[in-house]
Amino acid sequence: MIDAHVGRMLGGGAYRVDALLASGAMGRVYLGEQLSVGREVVVKTLKLSDTDTELNEILARRFQREAVATARLDHPNTVRLIDYGDDDGLQYLVLERLHGRSLAQVLSDEGPLPAPEVARIGVCICRSLAAAHAAGVIHRDLKPENVFLCDYPGEPRVVKVMDFGVARLLPHTDQHVSRITTAGLTVGTPMYIAPEQARGLDTTPATDLYSLGVVLFELLAGYPPFVGGSGMEIAIKHIKEAPPALPTQGLPPAHAAVWRDLVASLLAKDPAWRPASAAEVAGHLAELAHDSPLVVPEQPGSAAAPAPALALPPSPRAAPTQRLWLMAAAASVALFIGVLLGRLL
């Protein structure tokens, strides 16, 4: 069956939709072309409900918020937004096309990664987060599916953080998009959710740092700190249970204690006990990457200043593959709806 939007022109003829890449309950992702320059792009569209007007309003505002949040971020470790528009009721985002694999796919293909490589990836994620936080954007759904390792022939790999669909715009910067988070609705992915986020409380840059801690734990151990049961049960574990100690098998002996302490600090239940900023974490991770032949660029003096992209050499354990970036619209964003966990505890 041919998708109805394939062949459609968007943006007054600026973009052509060429092929369906992925489809989810709330949107679709297409391969397209920016005709003025002959460049391949990814087109992400919003799929609205035929009956639920209240849900449509929430989804439309969140889609617009993703556009506003991503447009603010001009950083080499963050996916780039090219355009946003509404074409006869079809809302769409045009984003750069990426080749490579998500961290989730890398974990599935290769298992736990070498500690120096995890450190280098972590530096890139931190620099993307630091730029986002400086721009007043909190990601709120950082996870391996939303971190991409770009592979280009003859070029080193580059890390990109993507999918700001549930990002929060801080109040002093949130002038163009009304807030849609309400009591009883918690956004995020249970496996990577921060305790305060799971409780429906206020989120801050420290919320992203907790999720980063979960991601680093999983990259090193091969599994996240809390598993098993339903999404709500996992979220309650994030709220109430002490995280397990990071396994030290496979870690460089000289760095094992540093890794364990750093991940533990990121997974602190109280946001005040986590590191002060993504830039601070990037500094620690850069030191942990020093036993690699790759030189990690120095952190800029200002967190708001764009940092150079950190390039990663191809993994020696597996030949790099090229896959189209499948940013499954809305499927890449897990909604925890209808549960106010704070009332259960």
C-alpha positions as CSV (number, residue, x, y, z in Angstrom):
1,M,0.0,0.0,0.0
2,I,1.4,3.4,-1.0
3,D,1.5,6.0,1.7
4,A,-0.8,9.0,0.8
5,H,2.0,11.5,1.6
6,V,4.7,10.0,-0.6
7,G,5.2,12.4,-3.5
8,R,3.7,15.3,-1.6
9,M,5.3,18.7,-1.8
10,L,5.7,20.6,1.5
11,G,6.8,24.1,2.4
12,G,5.5,25.7,-0.8
13,G,7.4,23.3,-3.0
14,A,10.6,23.4,-1.0
15,Y,10.5,19.8,0.1
16,R,9.3,16.5,-1.6
17,V,8.3,13.5,0.5
18,D,10.0,10.5,-1.2
19,A,9.5,7.4,1.0
20,L,8.0,6.2,4.3
21,L,10.7,5.2,6.8
22,A,8.7,4.5,9.9
23,S,5.2,4.8,11.2
24,G,3.9,5.1,14.8
25,A,0.7,5.8,16.6
26,M,1.2,9.5,16.6
27,G,3.3,10.2,13.6
28,R,5.3,9.1,10.6
29,V,8.9,9.6,9.4
30,Y,9.8,10.0,5.8
31,L,12.9,10.3,3.6
32,G,12.6,13.5,1.6
33,E,14.5,16.0,-0.4
34,Q,15.2,19.7,-0.1
35,L,14.8,20.5,-3.7
36,S,16.6,23.8,-3.8
37,V,19.9,22.2,-2.9
38,G,19.2,18.6,-3.8
39,R,19.8,17.4,-0.2
40,E,18.2,14.4,1.4
41,V,16.4,15.2,4.6
42,V,14.1,13.5,7.2
43,V,10.5,14.7,7.3
44,K,8.7,14.0,10.6
45,T,4.9,14.4,10.5
46,L,2.3,14.5,13.2
47,K,-0.7,12.1,13.1
48,L,-3.8,13.4,14.8
49,S,-6.7,11.5,16.3
50,D,-10.0,11.4,14.4
51,T,-12.0,11.8,17.6
52,D,-9.9,13.0,20.6
53,T,-9.6,16.8,20.2
54,E,-8.0,17.2,23.6
55,L,-5.3,14.8,22.7
56,N,-4.8,16.5,19.4
57,E,-4.2,19.8,21.2
58,I,-1.6,18.2,23.4
59,L,0.2,16.5,20.6
60,A,0.2,19.6,18.4
61,R,1.6,21.7,21.2
62,R,4.3,19.1,21.9
63,F,5.2,18.9,18.2
64,Q,5.5,22.7,18.1
65,R,7.6,22.6,21.3
66,E,9.9,20.1,19.7
67,A,10.4,22.5,16.8
68,V,11.0,25.5,19.0
69,A,13.4,23.5,21.3
70,T,15.4,22.0,18.4
71,A,15.6,25.3,16.6
72,R,17.3,26.9,19.6
73,L,20.1,24.4,19.5
74,D,23.0,25.0,17.2
75,H,25.5,22.5,18.3
76,P,27.5,19.8,16.3
77,N,26.4,17.1,18.8
78,T,22.7,17.9,18.4
79,V,20.5,17.0,15.5
80,R,19.8,20.0,13.3
81,L,16.3,21.3,12.5
82,I,16.0,22.6,9.0
83,D,12.4,23.7,8.9
84,Y,9.0,23.4,10.6
85,G,5.6,24.1,9.1
86,D,1.9,23.3,8.6
87,D,0.7,22.3,5.1
88,D,-3.0,22.1,4.9
89,G,-3.3,20.7,8.4
90,L,-0.3,18.4,8.2
91,Q,2.3,19.6,10.7
92,Y,5.9,18.6,9.9
93,L,9.5,18.9,10.9
94,V,12.4,18.8,8.4
95,L,15.6,17.5,10.0
96,E,19.0,16.6,8.8
97,R,19.4,13.0,7.7
98,L,21.8,10.9,9.7
99,H,23.6,7.7,8.7
100,G,24.6,5.2,11.3
101,R,23.1,3.6,14.4
102,S,21.5,4.6,17.6
103,L,23.2,3.7,20.8
104,A,20.4,1.3,21.4
105,Q,21.3,-0.5,18.2
106,V,25.0,-0.4,19.0
107,L,24.2,-2.1,22.4
108,S,22.0,-4.7,20.7
109,D,24.7,-5.4,18.1
110,E,27.8,-5.3,20.3
111,G,26.9,-5.4,24.0
112,P,28.7,-3.3,26.6
113,L,31.2,-0.9,25.1
114,P,34.9,-0.3,26.1
115,A,35.1,2.3,28.9
116,P,37.2,4.8,26.9
117,E,34.6,4.8,24.1
118,V,31.8,5.3,26.6
119,A,33.7,8.2,28.0
120,R,34.1,9.8,24.6
121,I,30.4,9.3,23.8
122,G,29.5,10.7,27.2
123,V,31.5,13.8,26.6
124,C,29.6,14.4,23.4
125,I,26.2,13.9,25.1
126,C,27.3,16.3,27.9
127,R,28.2,19.0,25.4
128,S,24.9,18.7,23.7
129,L,23.1,18.9,27.0
130,A,25.2,21.8,28.2
131,A,24.3,23.8,25.1
132,A,20.6,22.8,25.5
133,H,20.6,23.8,29.2
134,A,22.3,27.1,28.4
135,A,19.5,27.7,25.8
136,G,16.8,27.0,28.4
137,V,16.0,23.5,27.1
138,I,15.7,20.3,29.2
139,H,15.6,17.1,27.1
140,R,13.7,14.9,29.6
141,D,13.9,11.8,27.5
142,L,17.6,11.0,27.2
143,K,18.1,7.3,26.4
144,P,20.1,5.2,24.0
145,E,17.4,5.4,21.3
146,N,17.8,9.2,21.3
147,V,21.6,9.2,20.8
148,F,22.9,8.5,17.4
149,L,26.4,7.5,16.2
150,C,26.8,8.9,12.7
151,D,29.0,6.9,10.3
152,Y,30.2,8.5,7.0
153,P,32.6,6.8,4.6
154,G,36.2,7.8,5.4
155,E,35.1,10.0,8.3
156,P,35.3,9.6,12.1
157,R,32.0,9.0,13.9
158,V,30.1,11.9,15.4
159,V,27.6,11.7,18.2
160,K,24.2,13.4,17.9
161,V,21.6,13.8,20.6
162,M,18.1,13.9,19.0
163,D,14.3,13.9,19.6
164,F,13.4,16.8,21.8
165,G,9.7,15.9,21.6
166,V,9.1,16.0,25.4
167,A,11.7,18.7,26.1
168,R,10.8,21.3,28.7
169,L,11.4,25.0,27.9
170,L,12.4,26.7,31.1
171,P,9.8,29.3,32.3
172,H,12.0,32.4,31.6
173,T,12.5,31.3,28.0
174,D,9.1,29.6,27.3
175,Q,7.5,32.5,25.5
176,H,6.3,30.9,22.3
177,V,4.8,27.6,23.5
178,S,2.4,27.1,26.3
179,R,3.2,24.4,28.8
180,I,1.3,21.2,28.4
181,T,2.5,19.1,31.3
182,T,-0.3,18.7,33.9
183,A,-0.8,16.9,37.2
184,G,-1.3,13.3,36.6
185,L,0.7,13.2,33.3
186,T,4.4,12.3,33.5
187,V,6.6,12.3,30.4
188,G,9.7,10.3,29.8
189,T,10.8,6.7,29.5
190,P,10.5,4.6,32.7
191,M,13.8,2.8,32.2
192,Y,15.7,6.2,32.2
193,I,13.4,8.5,34.2
194,A,14.7,10.6,37.0
195,P,13.0,10.2,40.4
196,E,11.6,13.8,40.4
197,Q,10.3,13.4,36.9
198,A,8.6,10.1,37.7
199,R,6.8,11.8,40.6
200,G,5.5,14.6,38.3
201,L,7.7,17.2,40.1
202,D,9.6,20.0,38.6
203,T,12.4,19.1,36.2
204,T,15.8,20.8,35.9
205,P,19.1,20.2,34.1
206,A,19.9,17.8,36.9
207,T,17.0,15.6,35.5
208,D,18.9,15.1,32.3
209,L,22.1,14.2,34.3
210,Y,20.2,11.4,36.1
211,S,19.2,10.0,32.7
212,L,22.8,10.3,31.5
213,G,23.8,8.3,34.5
214,V,21.4,5.5,33.5
215,V,22.7,5.6,30.0
216,L,26.4,5.4,31.1
217,F,25.6,2.5,33.4
218,E,23.9,0.6,30.6
219,L,26.7,1.3,28.1
220,L,29.3,-0.1,30.6
221,A,27.3,-2.9,32.1
222,G,25.2,-3.9,29.2
223,Y,21.9,-3.4,31.1
224,P,20.3,-0.5,33.0
225,P,20.4,-0.2,36.8
226,F,16.6,-0.9,37.2
227,V,14.8,-3.6,35.2
228,G,11.9,-5.9,35.4
229,G,8.2,-5.5,35.9
230,S,5.9,-2.9,34.4
231,G,6.9,0.7,33.5
232,M,5.4,2.0,36.7
233,E,7.2,-0.6,38.8
234,I,10.5,0.4,37.2
235,A,9.8,4.1,37.8
236,I,9.0,3.4,41.4
237,K,12.4,1.7,41.7
238,H,14.0,4.9,40.4
239,I,12.2,6.7,43.2
240,K,12.7,4.4,46.1
241,E,15.5,1.9,45.6
242,A,19.2,2.6,45.8
243,P,20.9,1.9,42.4
244,P,23.2,-1.1,42.2
245,A,26.9,-0.4,42.2
246,L,28.3,-0.2,38.7
247,P,30.0,-3.6,37.9
248,T,33.8,-3.0,37.6
249,Q,34.5,-6.0,35.4
250,G,35.9,-4.8,32.1
251,L,36.7,-1.3,33.5
252,P,40.4,-0.2,33.4
253,P,41.6,-0.9,37.0
254,A,43.0,2.5,37.4
255,H,39.7,4.1,36.6
256,A,37.2,1.6,38.0
257,A,36.6,3.6,41.3
258,V,36.3,6.9,39.4
259,W,33.7,5.4,37.1
260,R,31.7,3.9,40.0
261,D,31.7,7.1,41.9
262,L,30.8,9.3,38.9
263,V,27.8,7.1,37.9
264,A,26.7,6.9,41.5
265,S,26.7,10.7,41.8
266,L,24.6,11.0,38.6
267,L,22.1,8.5,40.0
268,A,21.6,10.4,43.3
269,K,17.9,10.5,44.2
270,D,18.2,14.2,45.3
271,P,19.0,16.4,42.3
272,A,21.0,18.7,44.6
273,W,23.5,15.8,45.1
274,R,24.2,15.3,41.4
275,P,27.0,17.1,39.6
276,A,26.5,20.8,39.2
277,S,26.3,20.8,35.4
278,A,26.7,18.8,32.2
279,A,29.9,20.7,31.6
280,E,31.3,19.4,34.9
281,V,30.5,15.8,34.0
282,A,32.1,16.3,30.5
283,G,35.3,17.3,32.3
284,H,35.4,14.1,34.3
285,L,34.6,12.0,31.3
286,A,37.3,13.7,29.2
287,E,39.8,12.6,31.8
288,L,38.5,9.0,31.7
289,A,39.0,9.0,27.9
290,H,42.6,10.0,28.1
291,D,43.9,6.4,27.8
292,S,42.5,6.4,24.2
293,P,44.6,7.5,21.2
294,L,41.8,10.0,20.4
295,V,42.4,13.4,21.9
296,V,39.4,15.0,23.5
297,P,39.0,18.7,22.8
298,E,39.1,21.0,25.7
299,Q,35.8,22.1,27.1
300,P,34.9,25.7,26.2
301,G,35.1,28.3,28.9
302,S,31.4,29.1,28.6
303,A,28.7,26.5,28.7
304,A,26.7,28.6,26.2
305,A,29.5,28.6,23.6
306,P,29.3,25.9,20.9
307,A,31.7,23.1,21.5
308,P,33.5,21.3,18.7
309,A,32.0,17.9,17.9
310,L,33.9,15.0,19.4
311,A,34.7,12.5,16.7
312,L,34.8,8.8,17.4
313,P,36.9,6.4,15.5
314,P,35.0,3.4,14.1
315,S,34.6,0.6,16.7
316,P,37.3,-2.0,16.3
317,R,34.8,-4.7,17.4
318,A,32.4,-4.3,14.5
319,A,32.6,-2.8,11.0
320,P,30.4,0.3,10.9
321,T,27.1,-0.1,9.1
322,Q,25.1,2.5,7.4
323,R,21.4,2.6,8.1
324,L,18.9,5.4,7.5
325,W,18.1,7.3,10.6
326,L,14.6,6.0,11.6
327,M,13.4,8.6,14.0
328,A,10.1,6.9,14.8
329,A,7.8,9.7,15.5
330,A,6.3,9.4,18.9
331,A,7.3,5.8,19.1
332,S,10.7,7.3,20.1
333,V,9.0,9.1,22.9
334,A,7.4,7.1,25.7
335,L,4.4,8.7,27.5
336,F,3.6,7.8,31.1
337,I,0.0,8.9,31.2
338,G,-2.5,8.7,34.0
339,V,-0.2,7.9,36.9
340,L,0.8,10.4,39.5
341,L,3.4,8.3,41.2
342,G,3.8,10.8,44.1
343,R,0.3,9.8,45.3
344,L,1.3,6.2,45.5
345,L,4.3,6.7,47.7
